[in-house]
Amino acid sequence: MIYNGIINVYKEPGFTSFDVIAKLRGILHMKKIGHTGTLDPDAEGVLPVVLGNATKLAEELTDKTKTYECLMRLGVETDTEDMGGMILKESPVECRNEEVEKAVLSFTGDYDQVPPMYSAIKKDGKRLYELARKGEVMDLPARKVKINEIRIESIDLPLVTMTIDCGRGTYIRSLCRDIGKMLGCGAAMQHLKRTRSGPFFASDAHTLSELESYARAGRAGELIAGTDSCFPNIPSAKVKSGSERFLFNGNILSKEDLEYTEDSSVFKGRIKVYDASGEFKALYVYDGERKAFKPLKMFL
């Protein structure tokens, strides 16, 4: 059976994001599966996985904001920027709680972050972690990342627990490294849990063992959210039966071709379009010049 949609997977420590995809391909017996942003092997938490026609949304879902719970250890530096790596340096932690709080909160907003060598970023066609394992270390350019909010949950030096809401491309390991550098004692990430990725939350996620149990019982579909669930705030319209051929051919749709689920005056941007039977088929966007909707992304 071919599934289309999104599974909110809870990645447990010890699995890579690619391990999750490989195991799901075996559980669901289908190949067209992708993830929406990697998690480090030792990290845990939300990993939305896209299936079938929803794989077209992988890049869009990767762009969503994410929330993490992080335990940072001050006074240590490692080659991987987390406590799973080789310790390079240890330093006494002589800063006060107030100094730690000031340093942590100073990273709120945009800042230029150098990503870690042990990462899935590609350089000349190879993952950086592959190069790092061979001892190839290079100077990497900084990338602008956005920290929307940092909340300090507790400070029990040398440990600091914090919740971070951030944008795409932010490495929490590197954030810990930079906080430690600012404090002059170094720091490494001790534990990481992703509690939210876009509209998906850890509280609603399912482990691989849960997914396997449902699949064996023939109930895997119960855990798969429809592709349209990625667009909760976009208005919906259903194409009239006489106009379905326009939809299936990816043609422009006039306002008269559609039945609206709410006041048609809100349909001035992107809309979700369903066929006459109520199955999600496409994203369309309003073209003001033509006074009609043109296809943006098809999910046939």
FIDO-394213 format. One record per atom (N, C-alpha, C): residue in three letters; z, x, y. Coordinates in steps of 0.2 Angstrom, whole numbers, padded with zeros to 4 digits, always signed. Atoms other than C-alpha are relative to their C-alpha. Example, Ala and Ser with C-alpha at 12.3 -4.5 7.8 and 13.67 -1.06 7.14 Angstrom:
REM residues 2
ALA+0000+0004-0006 ALA+0039+0062-0022 ALA+0000+0004+0006 SER-0001-0004-0006 SER+0036+0068-0005 SER+0003-0004+0005 
END
This chain:
REM residues 300
MET+0000+0004-0006 MET+0000+0000+0000 MET+0000+0004+0006 ILE+0000-0004-0007 ILE-0004+0006+0018 ILE+0004-0004+0005 TYR-0004+0003-0005 TYR+0009+0003+0031 TYR-0002+0003+0007 ASN+0001-0002-0007 ASN+0007+0003+0049 ASN+0006-0002+0004 GLY-0006+0001-0004 GLY+0021+0005+0061 GLY+0005+0006+0001 ILE-0005-0006-0002 ILE+0037+0016+0065 ILE+0006-0001-0004 ILE-0007+0000+0003 ILE+0052+0020+0054 ILE+0004+0005+0004 ASN-0005-0004-0004 ASN+0067+0026+0063 ASN+0004+0004-0005 VAL-0003-0004+0006 VAL+0073+0040+0051 VAL+0006+0004+0003 TYR-0006-0004-0002 TYR+0090+0048+0052 TYR-0001+0007-0004 LYS+0001-0006+0003 LYS+0086+0066+0049 LYS+0007+0004-0001 GLU-0007-0003+0002 GLU+0101+0074+0040 GLU-0001+0008+0001 PRO+0001-0007+0000 PRO+0105+0093+0042 PRO-0002+0003-0006 GLY+0003-0004+0006 GLY+0096+0105+0030 GLY-0007-0002-0001 PHE+0007+0002+0000 PHE+0079+0096+0032 PHE-0003+0002+0006 THR+0004+0000-0005 THR+0065+0101+0043 THR-0003-0006+0002 SER+0004+0006-0001 SER+0055+0088+0052 SER-0006-0001-0005 PHE+0006+0000+0005 PHE+0040+0093+0041 PHE+0003-0002-0007 ASP-0003+0002+0006 ASP+0052+0091+0026 ASP+0000-0008-0001 VAL-0001+0007+0000 VAL+0055+0073+0031 VAL-0007-0004-0001 ILE+0007+0003+0001 ILE+0036+0069+0032 ILE-0002+0001-0007 ALA+0002-0001+0007 ALA+0033+0077+0015 ALA+0003-0005-0004 LYS-0003+0004+0004 LYS+0046+0067+0007 LYS-0002-0007+0001 LEU+0002+0007-0001 LEU+0041+0051+0015 LEU-0007-0002-0003 ARG+0007+0000+0003 ARG+0023+0054+0009 ARG+0001-0002-0007 GLY-0001+0001+0007 GLY+0030+0054-0008 GLY+0003-0007-0001 ILE-0003+0006+0001 ILE+0041+0039-0006 ILE-0004-0006+0001 LEU+0004+0005-0002 LEU+0028+0028+0002 LEU-0007+0000-0003 HIS+0007-0001+0003 HIS+0013+0035-0007 HIS-0006-0001+0005 MET+0005+0000-0004 MET+0003+0037+0008 MET+0000+0007+0004 LYS+0001-0006-0003 LYS-0004+0052+0018 LYS+0001+0000+0008 LYS+0001+0000-0007 LYS-0006+0046+0036 LYS+0007-0002+0003 ILE-0007+0001-0002 ILE+0012+0049+0042 ILE+0001+0006+0005 GLY-0001-0005-0004 GLY+0017+0059+0057 GLY+0007-0001+0004 HIS-0006+0001-0004 HIS+0033+0063+0067 HIS-0001+0001+0007 THR+0001+0000-0008 THR+0036+0062+0086 THR+0005+0005+0003 GLY-0004-0005-0003 GLY+0045+0078+0090 GLY+0005+0003-0005 THR-0004-0004+0005 THR+0054+0091+0079 THR+0007+0000+0002 LEU-0007-0001+0000 LEU+0072+0093+0076 LEU+0002+0006-0004 ASP-0002-0006+0004 ASP+0080+0110+0071 ASP+0002-0002-0007 PRO-0003+0001+0007 PRO+0084+0111+0052 PRO+0007-0002+0000 ASP-0007+0002+0000 ASP+0103+0111+0056 ASP+0002-0006+0004 ALA-0002+0006-0004 ALA+0102+0097+0068 ALA-0001-0006-0004 GLU+0001+0006+0003 GLU+0103+0079+0064 GLU-0001-0006+0005 GLY+0001+0006-0005 GLY+0099+0062+0071 GLY-0007-0003+0000 VAL+0006+0004+0000 VAL+0085+0051+0076 VAL-0007+0004+0000 LEU+0007-0003+0000 LEU+0067+0056+0071 LEU-0005-0006-0002 PRO+0004+0006+0001 PRO+0055+0041+0074 PRO-0007+0003-0004 VAL+0005-0002+0004 VAL+0041+0043+0061 VAL-0006-0006+0000 VAL+0005+0005-0001 VAL+0024+0034+0063 VAL-0005+0000-0006 LEU+0004+0001+0006 LEU+0013+0027+0049 LEU-0006-0003+0002 GLY+0007+0003-0001 GLY-0005+0022+0048 GLY-0003+0000+0007 ASN+0003+0000-0007 ASN-0013+0016+0064 ASN+0005+0002+0006 ALA-0005-0002-0005 ALA+0004+0020+0073 ALA+0000+0008+0002 THR+0000-0007-0001 THR+0000+0039+0071 THR-0004+0001+0007 LYS+0003-0001-0007 LYS-0011+0036+0087 LYS+0005+0001+0006 LEU-0006+0001-0005 LEU+0006+0034+0096 LEU+0004+0006+0000 ALA-0005-0006+0001 ALA+0014+0051+0091 ALA+0001+0003+0006 GLU-0001-0004-0006 GLU+0010+0060+0107 GLU+0003-0004+0005 GLU-0003+0004-0005 GLU+0015+0045+0118 GLU+0008-0001-0002 LEU-0007+0001+0002 LEU+0032+0043+0108 LEU+0003+0007+0002 THR-0003-0006-0001 THR+0035+0062+0110 THR+0002+0001+0007 ASP-0001-0001-0007 ASP+0034+0060+0129 ASP+0007-0004+0002 LYS-0005+0004-0002 LYS+0049+0048+0129 LYS+0006+0004+0001 THR-0006-0003-0001 THR+0066+0053+0135 THR+0005+0000-0006 LYS-0004+0000+0006 LYS+0079+0058+0122 LYS+0008+0002+0003 THR-0007-0001-0001 THR+0098+0059+0121 THR+0003+0004-0005 TYR-0003-0004+0005 TYR+0108+0072+0112 TYR+0008+0001+0001 GLU-0007-0002+0000 GLU+0126+0076+0108 GLU+0001+0007-0002 CYS+0000-0008+0002 CYS+0129+0095+0108 CYS+0007+0003+0001 LEU-0007-0004+0000 LEU+0144+0106+0104 LEU-0003+0007+0001 MET+0002-0007-0002 MET+0142+0123+0113 MET+0006+0004-0001 ARG-0006-0005+0001 ARG+0152+0138+0109 ARG-0002+0006+0005 LEU+0000-0005-0005 LEU+0155+0150+0124 LEU+0002+0007-0003 GLY-0003-0007+0002 GLY+0157+0169+0121 GLY-0004+0003-0005 VAL+0004-0003+0005 VAL+0143+0172+0109 VAL-0007-0001+0001 GLU+0008+0000-0001 GLU+0124+0176+0109 GLU-0003+0001-0007 THR+0003-0001+0006 THR+0113+0174+0094 THR-0008+0001+0001 ASP+0008-0001+0000 ASP+0094+0178+0090 ASP-0003-0007+0000 THR+0003+0007+0000 THR+0091+0159+0087 THR+0003-0004+0006 GLU-0003+0004-0006 GLU+0102+0153+0102 GLU+0004-0005-0003 ASP-0005+0005+0003 ASP+0112+0143+0089 ASP+0005+0004-0005 MET-0004-0004+0004 MET+0126+0148+0077 MET-0002+0001-0007 GLY+0004-0001+0007 GLY+0114+0148+0062 GLY-0003+0007+0000 GLY+0003-0006-0001 GLY+0107+0164+0069 GLY+0004+0006-0001 MET-0004-0006+0000 MET+0112+0182+0069 MET+0003+0002+0007 ILE-0004-0001-0006 ILE+0126+0186+0081 ILE-0002+0007+0004 LEU+0003-0006-0003 LEU+0119+0199+0094 LEU+0006+0003+0005 LYS-0005-0002-0005 LYS+0134+0199+0106 LYS+0006-0005+0000 GLU-0006+0005-0001 GLU+0152+0192+0108 GLU+0004+0003+0006 SER-0003-0002-0006 SER+0161+0192+0124 SER+0006-0005+0001 PRO-0006+0004-0001 PRO+0178+0186+0130 PRO-0002-0006+0005 VAL+0002+0006-0004 VAL+0178+0168+0138 VAL+0006+0000+0005 GLU-0005-0001-0005 GLU+0188+0171+0154 GLU-0001-0006+0006 CYS+0001+0005-0005 CYS+0181+0156+0164 CYS+0005-0006-0001 ARG-0005+0006+0000 ARG+0192+0141+0169 ARG-0004-0006-0002 ASN+0004+0006+0002 ASN+0187+0123+0164 ASN-0004-0002+0006 GLU+0004+0003-0006 GLU+0182+0119+0182 GLU-0006+0004+0001 GLU+0006-0004-0001 GLU+0170+0134+0182 GLU-0005-0002-0005 VAL+0005+0002+0006 VAL+0162+0128+0165 VAL-0003-0007+0002 GLU+0003+0007-0002 GLU+0160+0110+0172 GLU-0005+0001+0006 LYS+0005-0001-0006 LYS+0152+0116+0188 LYS-0007+0003-0003 ALA+0006-0003+0003 ALA+0140+0127+0178 ALA-0004-0005-0004 VAL+0004+0005+0004 VAL+0135+0114+0166 VAL-0003-0005+0004 LEU+0003+0006-0004 LEU+0132+0100+0179 LEU-0005+0003+0004 SER+0005-0003-0004 SER+0122+0112+0189 SER-0007+0000-0003 PHE+0006+0000+0003 PHE+0108+0111+0177 PHE-0004-0007+0000 THR+0003+0007+0000 THR+0105+0092+0180 THR-0006+0000+0005 GLY+0006+0000-0004 GLY+0088+0089+0187 GLY-0006+0004-0003 ASP+0005-0005+0003 ASP+0072+0100+0185 ASP+0002+0007+0000 TYR-0001-0007+0000 TYR+0074+0118+0180 TYR-0005+0003-0005 ASP+0005-0004+0004 ASP+0063+0132+0173 ASP+0003+0003-0006 GLN-0004-0002+0006 GLN+0068+0135+0155 GLN-0005+0004-0004 VAL+0004-0004+0005 VAL+0061+0149+0144 VAL+0002-0003-0007 PRO-0002+0002+0007 PRO+0060+0142+0126 PRO+0002+0005-0004 PRO-0002-0005+0005 PRO+0067+0151+0111 PRO-0005+0002-0004 MET+0005-0002+0005 MET+0057+0162+0100 MET+0000-0003-0006 TYR+0000+0003+0006 TYR+0063+0153+0085 TYR-0001-0008+0002 SER+0002+0007-0001 SER+0054+0137+0089 SER-0007-0002-0003 ALA+0006+0002+0003 ALA+0039+0127+0084 ALA-0006+0001+0004 ILE+0006-0001-0005 ILE+0028+0131+0099 ILE-0005+0005-0003 LYS+0005-0004+0003 LYS+0012+0139+0095 LYS-0003+0005+0005 LYS+0002-0006-0004 LYS+0006+0156+0101 LYS-0006+0003-0004 ASP+0006-0003+0004 ASP-0012+0161+0096 ASP-0001-0003-0007 GLY+0001+0004+0007 GLY-0012+0148+0082 GLY+0006+0001-0004 LYS-0006-0001+0004 LYS+0005+0153+0075 LYS+0006-0002+0003 ARG-0007+0003-0003 ARG+0022+0145+0077 ARG+0004+0006+0002 LEU-0004-0005-0003 LEU+0034+0156+0087 LEU+0005+0002-0005 TYR-0005-0002+0005 TYR+0047+0156+0073 TYR-0003+0004-0006 GLU+0003-0004+0005 GLU+0034+0163+0061 GLU+0000+0008+0003 LEU+0000-0007-0003 LEU+0032+0178+0073 LEU+0007+0003+0000 ALA-0007-0002-0001 ALA+0051+0179+0076 ALA+0002+0003-0007 ARG-0002-0002+0007 ARG+0054+0181+0057 ARG-0003+0006-0002 LYS+0003-0006+0001 LYS+0042+0195+0057 LYS+0002+0006+0004 GLY-0003-0005-0005 GLY+0052+0204+0071 GLY-0004+0000+0006 GLU+0004+0000-0006 GLU+0039+0200+0084 GLU+0003-0004+0005 VAL-0003+0003-0006 VAL+0048+0196+0100 VAL-0004+0001+0006 MET+0004-0001-0006 MET+0039+0193+0116 MET+0003-0004+0006 ASP-0002+0003-0006 ASP+0042+0188+0134 ASP-0004-0007+0000 LEU+0003+0007+0000 LEU+0039+0169+0135 LEU+0000-0003+0007 PRO+0000+0003-0007 PRO+0034+0160+0151 PRO+0005-0006+0000 ALA-0005+0006-0001 ALA+0047+0147+0158 ALA-0005-0006+0001 ARG+0003+0007+0000 ARG+0042+0129+0157 ARG+0005-0005+0004 LYS-0004+0004-0004 LYS+0048+0116+0169 LYS+0003-0006-0005 VAL-0003+0006+0004 VAL+0060+0103+0160 VAL+0004-0004+0005 LYS-0004+0004-0004 LYS+0070+0089+0166 LYS+0006-0002-0003 ILE-0006+0003+0002 ILE+0088+0085+0163 ILE+0002-0006+0004 ASN-0001+0006-0004 ASN+0091+0067+0168 ASN+0008+0000+0002 GLU-0007+0000-0001 GLU+0110+0068+0165 GLU+0004+0004-0005 ILE-0005-0003+0005 ILE+0124+0078+0157 ILE+0007-0002+0001 ARG-0007+0003+0000 ARG+0141+0071+0153 ARG+0004+0005-0004 ILE-0005-0004+0004 ILE+0155+0083+0148 ILE+0005-0005-0003 GLU-0004+0005+0004 GLU+0164+0074+0134 GLU+0007+0004+0000 SER-0007-0004+0000 SER+0178+0088+0132 SER-0002+0007+0001 ILE+0000-0007+0000 ILE+0182+0106+0135 ILE+0006+0003-0003 ASP-0005-0003+0004 ASP+0192+0115+0123 ASP-0002+0007-0002 LEU+0003-0006+0001 LEU+0187+0133+0126 LEU+0002+0004-0006 PRO+0007-0001-0002 PRO+0177+0141+0119 PRO-0005-0005-0001 LEU+0005+0005+0002 LEU+0170+0125+0114 LEU-0001-0006+0006 VAL+0001+0005-0005 VAL+0162+0112+0125 VAL-0005-0005-0003 THR+0004+0005+0003 THR+0156+0095+0120 THR-0004-0004+0006 MET+0004+0003-0005 MET+0142+0087+0130 MET-0005-0005-0002 THR+0005+0005+0002 THR+0130+0072+0130 THR-0006+0002+0005 ILE+0005-0001-0004 ILE+0113+0076+0137 ILE-0006-0005+0000 ASP+0006+0004+0000 ASP+0099+0065+0142 ASP-0006+0004+0004 CYS+0005-0004-0003 CYS+0083+0074+0145 CYS-0007-0002-0002 GLY+0007+0001+0001 GLY+0064+0074+0145 GLY-0003+0004-0005 ARG+0004-0004+0005 ARG+0050+0081+0134 ARG+0001+0007+0001 GLY+0001-0007+0000 GLY+0050+0099+0129 GLY+0007+0004+0002 THR-0007-0004-0002 THR+0069+0103+0133 THR+0003+0002-0007 TYR-0003-0003+0005 TYR+0077+0114+0121 TYR+0008+0001+0002 ILE-0007+0000-0001 ILE+0096+0111+0120 ILE+0003+0007-0001 ARG-0003-0007+0002 ARG+0099+0128+0112 ARG-0001+0005+0006 SER+0001-0004-0006 SER+0091+0136+0127 SER+0004-0002+0006 LEU-0005+0003-0005 LEU+0101+0125+0139 LEU+0007+0004-0001 CYS-0007-0003+0002 CYS+0117+0132+0130 CYS-0001+0007+0002 ARG+0001-0007-0002 ARG+0110+0150+0132 ARG+0000+0001+0008 ASP+0000+0000-0008 ASP+0107+0147+0151 ASP+0007-0001+0003 ILE-0007+0001-0003 ILE+0124+0140+0154 ILE+0004+0006-0001 GLY-0004-0006+0002 GLY+0132+0155+0145 GLY-0002+0005+0004 LYS+0002-0006-0004 LYS+0122+0167+0155 LYS+0002-0001+0007 MET-0002+0001-0006 MET+0127+0158+0171 MET+0008+0002+0001 LEU-0007-0002+0000 LEU+0145+0160+0166 LEU+0002+0007-0001 GLY-0001-0007+0001 GLY+0143+0178+0161 GLY+0003+0002-0006 CYS-0003-0001+0006 CYS+0150+0176+0144 CYS-0005-0002-0006 GLY+0004+0002+0005 GLY+0135+0170+0134 GLY+0002-0007-0003 ALA-0002+0006+0003 ALA+0134+0154+0124 ALA-0005-0001-0006 ALA+0004+0002+0005 ALA+0126+0147+0108 ALA+0001-0007-0002 MET-0001+0007+0003 MET+0123+0129+0101 MET+0004+0000-0006 GLN-0003+0001+0007 GLN+0135+0125+0087 GLN-0002-0006-0004 HIS+0002+0006+0003 HIS+0130+0108+0083 HIS-0004-0005+0004 LEU+0004+0005-0004 LEU+0117+0095+0089 LEU-0002-0006-0004 LYS+0002+0006+0002 LYS+0114+0077+0086 LYS-0004-0004+0005 ARG+0004+0004-0004 ARG+0100+0067+0093 ARG+0002-0007-0001 THR-0003+0006+0001 THR+0107+0050+0096 THR-0005-0006+0003 ARG+0005+0005-0003 ARG+0091+0042+0105 ARG-0006+0004+0001 SER+0006-0002-0002 SER+0073+0045+0106 SER-0004-0006+0002 GLY+0003+0006-0002 GLY+0064+0033+0117 GLY+0004-0006-0001 PRO-0004+0007+0002 PRO+0069+0015+0111 PRO+0003+0000-0006 PHE-0003-0001+0006 PHE+0075+0022+0095 PHE+0007+0003+0000 PHE-0007-0002-0001 PHE+0094+0024+0092 PHE+0003+0002-0007 ALA-0003-0003+0007 ALA+0104+0034+0078 ALA+0004-0006-0003 SER-0003+0005+0003 SER+0114+0018+0075 SER-0004-0005-0004 ASP+0004+0005+0003 ASP+0099+0009+0069 ASP-0005+0004-0005 ALA+0005-0004+0004 ALA+0091+0024+0059 ALA+0002+0000-0007 HIS-0001+0000+0007 HIS+0089+0026+0040 HIS-0001+0007-0003 THR+0001-0006+0004 THR+0092+0041+0029 THR-0006+0000-0005 LEU+0005-0001+0005 LEU+0079+0047+0017 LEU+0002-0004-0007 SER-0002+0003+0007 SER+0089+0041+0002 SER+0000-0008+0001 GLU+0000+0008-0001 GLU+0091+0023+0010 GLU-0008-0002-0001 LEU+0007+0002+0001 LEU+0072+0023+0012 LEU-0003+0000-0007 GLU+0002+0000+0007 GLU+0069+0028-0006 GLU+0002-0006-0004 SER-0002+0005+0004 SER+0080+0015-0012 SER-0003-0007+0002 TYR+0004+0006-0002 TYR+0071+0001-0002 TYR-0007+0001-0003 ALA+0007+0000+0003 ALA+0054+0008-0008 ALA+0000-0001-0007 ARG+0000+0002+0007 ARG+0059+0007-0026 ARG+0001-0007-0001 ALA+0000+0008+0001 ALA+0064-0011-0024 ALA-0005-0004+0003 GLY+0005+0003-0003 GLY+0048-0014-0015 GLY+0001-0003+0006 ARG-0002+0003-0006 ARG+0056-0018+0001 ARG+0000+0005+0006 ALA+0000-0005-0006 ALA+0051-0003+0012 ALA-0003-0003+0006 GLY+0002+0003-0006 GLY+0042-0014+0024 GLY+0005-0003+0004 GLU-0005+0002-0004 GLU+0058-0021+0029 GLU+0003+0005+0005 LEU-0003-0005-0005 LEU+0063-0005+0038 LEU-0006+0003+0005 ILE+0005-0002-0005 ILE+0046-0003+0047 ILE-0001-0004+0006 ALA+0001+0004-0006 ALA+0045-0009+0065 ALA-0008+0000+0001 GLY+0007+0001-0001 GLY+0028-0015+0070 GLY-0002+0005+0006 THR+0002-0005-0005 THR+0017-0003+0081 THR+0001-0003+0007 ASP-0001+0003-0006 ASP+0019-0015+0095 ASP+0007+0001+0003 SER-0007-0001-0002 SER+0038-0012+0095 SER+0001+0006+0005 CYS+0000-0006-0005 CYS+0034+0004+0105 CYS-0001-0002+0007 PHE+0002+0003-0007 PHE+0029-0007+0120 PHE+0005-0006+0002 PRO-0004+0006+0000 PRO+0044-0018+0122 PRO+0000-0004+0007 ASN+0000+0003-0007 ASN+0042-0021+0141 ASN-0007-0001+0002 ILE+0007+0002-0002 ILE+0023-0024+0141 ILE-0002-0007-0002 PRO+0002+0007+0001 PRO+0017-0042+0142 PRO-0005-0001-0006 SER+0004+0001+0006 SER+0008-0050+0127 SER-0005-0005+0001 ALA+0005+0005+0000 ALA-0008-0060+0125 ALA-0003-0001-0007 LYS+0004+0001+0006 LYS-0017-0068+0110 LYS-0007-0002+0002 VAL+0007+0001-0001 VAL-0036-0068+0109 VAL-0001-0007-0003 LYS+0002+0006+0002 LYS-0043-0085+0107 LYS-0005+0001-0006 SER+0004-0001+0006 SER-0052-0087+0090 SER-0007+0001+0001 GLY+0007-0001-0002 GLY-0069-0089+0098 GLY-0002+0006+0003 SER+0001-0007-0004 SER-0067-0072+0107 SER+0002+0006-0005 GLU-0003-0006+0004 GLU-0060-0062+0092 GLU-0005+0005-0001 ARG+0005-0005+0001 ARG-0077-0053+0090 ARG+0000+0005+0005 PHE+0000-0004-0005 PHE-0075-0046+0107 PHE+0006+0005-0001 LEU-0006-0004+0002 LEU-0058-0039+0102 LEU-0002+0005-0005 PHE+0002-0004+0006 PHE-0064-0032+0085 PHE-0005+0005+0002 ASN+0006-0005-0002 ASN-0079-0023+0094 ASN+0003+0004+0005 GLY-0002-0004-0005 GLY-0068-0016+0107 GLY-0003-0001+0007 ASN+0003+0002-0006 ASN-0076-0025+0121 ASN+0005-0002+0005 ILE-0004+0003-0006 ILE-0070-0031+0138 ILE+0002-0007-0002 LEU-0003+0007+0000 LEU-0059-0047+0138 LEU+0001-0003+0006 SER-0002+0003-0007 SER-0059-0059+0152 SER+0006-0004-0001 LYS-0006+0004+0001 LYS-0044-0069+0156 LYS-0001-0007-0004 GLU+0001+0006+0004 GLU-0052-0084+0148 GLU+0000+0001-0007 ASP+0000-0002+0007 ASP-0053-0075+0132 ASP+0007+0000-0003 LEU-0007-0001+0002 LEU-0034-0074+0131 LEU+0004-0006+0001 GLU-0006+0005-0001 GLU-0019-0086+0128 GLU+0006+0004+0002 TYR-0006-0004-0002 TYR-0004-0079+0137 TYR+0007-0003-0002 THR-0007+0002+0002 THR+0014-0079+0131 THR+0005-0001+0006 GLU-0005+0001-0006 GLU+0021-0080+0149 GLU-0005-0001+0006 ASP+0004+0001-0006 ASP+0015-0082+0167 ASP-0006+0005+0000 SER+0006-0005+0000 SER-0003-0074+0168 SER+0000+0004+0006 SER+0000-0004-0006 SER+0001-0068+0185 SER+0003+0007-0001 VAL-0003-0007+0001 VAL+0011-0053+0177 VAL-0005+0004-0003 PHE+0005-0004+0004 PHE-0005-0047+0168 PHE-0004+0004+0005 LYS+0004-0004-0005 LYS-0010-0034+0181 LYS-0001+0007-0002 GLY+0001-0007+0002 GLY-0008-0018+0171 GLY-0001+0000-0008 ARG+0001-0001+0007 ARG-0006-0014+0152 ARG+0002-0007-0003 ILE-0003+0006+0004 ILE-0005-0029+0140 ILE-0001+0002-0008 LYS+0001+0000+0007 LYS-0003-0030+0121 LYS-0004-0006-0002 VAL+0005+0006+0002 VAL-0017-0040+0113 VAL+0001-0001-0008 TYR-0001+0002+0007 TYR-0015-0049+0096 TYR-0006-0004-0001 ASP+0005+0004+0002 ASP-0028-0057+0086 ASP+0002-0008-0001 ALA-0002+0007+0001 ALA-0029-0076+0083 ALA+0006-0002-0005 SER-0005+0001+0005 SER-0017-0075+0068 SER+0007+0003+0003 GLY-0006-0003-0003 GLY-0004-0065+0079 GLY+0001+0007-0002 GLU-0001-0007+0002 GLU-0007-0048+0072 GLU-0002+0005+0006 PHE+0001-0004-0005 PHE-0006-0034+0085 PHE-0006+0005-0001 LYS+0006-0004+0002 LYS-0023-0025+0087 LYS-0001+0005+0006 ALA+0002-0005-0005 ALA-0024-0016+0104 ALA+0004+0000+0006 LEU-0002+0000-0007 LEU-0018-0011+0121 LEU-0006+0000+0004 TYR+0006+0001-0005 TYR-0029-0017+0135 TYR+0003+0002+0007 VAL-0003-0001-0007 VAL-0027-0013+0154 VAL-0005-0004+0004 TYR+0004+0004-0004 TYR-0033-0024+0168 TYR-0004+0004+0005 ASP+0005-0004-0005 ASP-0048-0018+0178 ASP-0001-0005+0006 GLY+0001+0004-0006 GLY-0047-0025+0196 GLY-0007-0001+0002 GLU+0007+0001-0003 GLU-0065-0022+0200 GLU-0004-0006-0005 ARG+0003+0005+0004 ARG-0071-0032+0185 ARG+0004-0007-0001 LYS-0004+0006+0001 LYS-0057-0044+0185 LYS+0001-0002-0007 ALA-0001+0001+0008 ALA-0055-0042+0166 ALA+0004+0006-0003 PHE-0004-0005+0004 PHE-0046-0032+0153 PHE-0005+0005-0004 LYS+0004-0005+0004 LYS-0054-0016+0146 LYS+0005+0003-0005 PRO-0004-0003+0005 PRO-0048-0008+0130 PRO+0003+0007+0002 LEU-0004-0007-0001 LEU-0035+0007+0131 LEU+0001+0003-0006 LYS-0001-0003+0007 LYS-0031+0010+0113 LYS+0000-0006-0005 MET+0001+0005+0005 MET-0036+0001+0098 MET+0004+0001-0007 PHE-0003-0001+0006 PHE-0026-0002+0082 PHE-0002-0004-0006 LEU+0003+0004+0005 LEU-0038-0010+0070 LEU+0001+0003-0007 
END
